[in-house]
């Protein structure tokens, strides 16, 4: 996933409520999450499809997590009953506050567990409950795992943009996915 793509026009300040699923707890981020999330931010495989290269130091991760992102919320994902971060799901409001963009990142040992799908589905439910009509995602076309996750959740490929991103692995195209509230299903 790439994030943030948009420059939100919606007002900042929406709450980030705690969400729970059968296996996960999603909560607002805390400074203490940096150490656990550094396992993802420093992992070459996890960061391959992001615009920036993996971080080399924990201080880089701390600095990134401390950056203000007006209009964006980030849910830290933890496995119940632990409170240790295994990833995050971020959402930024776009156009008139009724379209949101979603992005996510998980630590390497969370891959293949279904946690990402479960967490993103929970956040999608929250966003639509808040009145959003559409959620979009911006994915590298070669990021097959992320594309499969989005498609399982009901997202549809809406278009491809050529040469859209300058990244640490070169200039990359992007696949744009969208999910309308009326098309939603829980495919996690």
N, C-alpha and C positions, 0 to 999 in steps of 0.2 A: 504494500500500500504506500501511496505517497500522500503527504499531508503537511501543511495545509495548502490547498489549492486556491481557495477563494479569499477575497478580502471581504469579510462579512459586513453587512450593513445593518444587521439586526442588533438590538441592544444587548450588551453583555449583561451578565448577572443572573441568567436562569440558574436555578439550583441544580446541583448534581446529586439527586437522591440515591440512597443506597438501594441497590437492586439485588435480589437473590434468585437463584435457580436451584435445581435439585442438587447441584454439585459446587456452585460458585457463589461468591459474594462480590459484587461490584460496588465500589465506594469511591468517594472523591480522593484525589491524589494527595500525598503527603511527602515532605522532603525526605523522609526516611525510606521512601520507595526506590530511591536512586540506586542503591547498592544491588537490590534484587533485579531491577530493570536493566542494569548495566550488562547483565548476562545476554540480553537481546541486543542492546545498542552496540556492544563490542563484538558481536558474532557476525562474521562475514556472510554466512548463509542468510541470517535474519535480515541483514541490511542490504543485501544485493539489490533489491528493487526500490530502495529509498533514494532520495536525491543526494544525500551525503554519504560518505564512506563510514564504516564502523568507527566508533569512538575508541581511542586508545586508552583513555584514562577515565576513572570514576568522576573526576572533576568535570570532564566534558559532559558526561551524562547529567550530573547535578546542574550544570549551567543550562543545558537544554531544557530540563524539567522546570527550571526557574523562569524561563522566558515567558513574558506575558503573551497571551494569545487571545485578545479580545474577541468575544463572540464564540469561543470554543470552550468545550467542556471535555474533561478526560476522566473516564472511569477506570480505576485500577481494578484488575481482575485478580481475585485470590481464590484458592481452593478451600472449601469448607473442611474442617473448622479453622484452618490456618489463616493468618492475616498477611502472609508473605506474597508479594506481587509476583504473578506469572505472566503479566502482560497488561495491556490497556486497550480501551476502545475510546476513540476521540470523535466528537461530533462538533461541527461548526455550522452555524446558520448562514444561509445565503439568501438572496433575493426576498425581500419583504418578510423575512422570518417564517416562510412557509415551506421552504426547501432547505434540507440539511445535507451536509457531506459527512461521510463516515470514513474513518481510517482505524487501523489496528496494528498492534505489534505484540508478539508473544515470545517468551524465552524458548531456547531450543528444546529443552526437555518437555515442553508442553505440546510440541508438534505431534499430530496423529492421535490426539486424545479426544478430539471433538470440543475442547474447551473454547476455541476461537468461535466456532459456529454457535455454541450455546451462549457465549457472552455477547456476540454481535446481535443475535436474535433478541436477547433481553433488552439491549439498548434500542433496537428498532421498535420494540413494543412500547418503550417509554417515549420515544420521539413521536410516534404516531399518536399516542395517548395525549400528548401535549398539543396536538392539532396540526402537526406538519402534514403536508399532502404528498411529499416526495422526499426520498433519500437517494443521494448519488454517491458513487465511489469511482475513484480514478486509479486504474491499475495498469502496471506494465503488461503489455500483451503476452510476454513470455512468463509471467508469474502464474503458472497453471494452477497452483494450489489455491491462491487467493481468488482466482476466477471461478474455480469449482465451488468454493465456499459461498461466494456471492450468488451464483446460479442456484445452489441448493436452497438458499434463503429467498429465492424468487426474483432476484435482480435480473434485469434483461440488458443485454449489450445494446447500447443506444448509438454508439459510433466510435470511430477511431480517429485520433488526431495524430498526424505524422510529425515527427521531429519536435514534439511538444516540450520535452524536458531535457535540460543539460544536467547530467548526473555524474557521479564518480565513475561510472562505467561507460560514459559517452552520451551522445544525444539519443534519446529514446522516444519512441511513440508512446501513446497512451490509449487504453481502452476505457471508455466511459460507460458505466453501468448505472441504471436507475431502477428504483422500486417505488411504485405508486401505492398509496395506502390501500386502495381497493384490490391490488394484486398480491398483497402480502399473504404468505403462508409460512408456517414454522417448519423449515426444512433442516434445522440444526440437527 
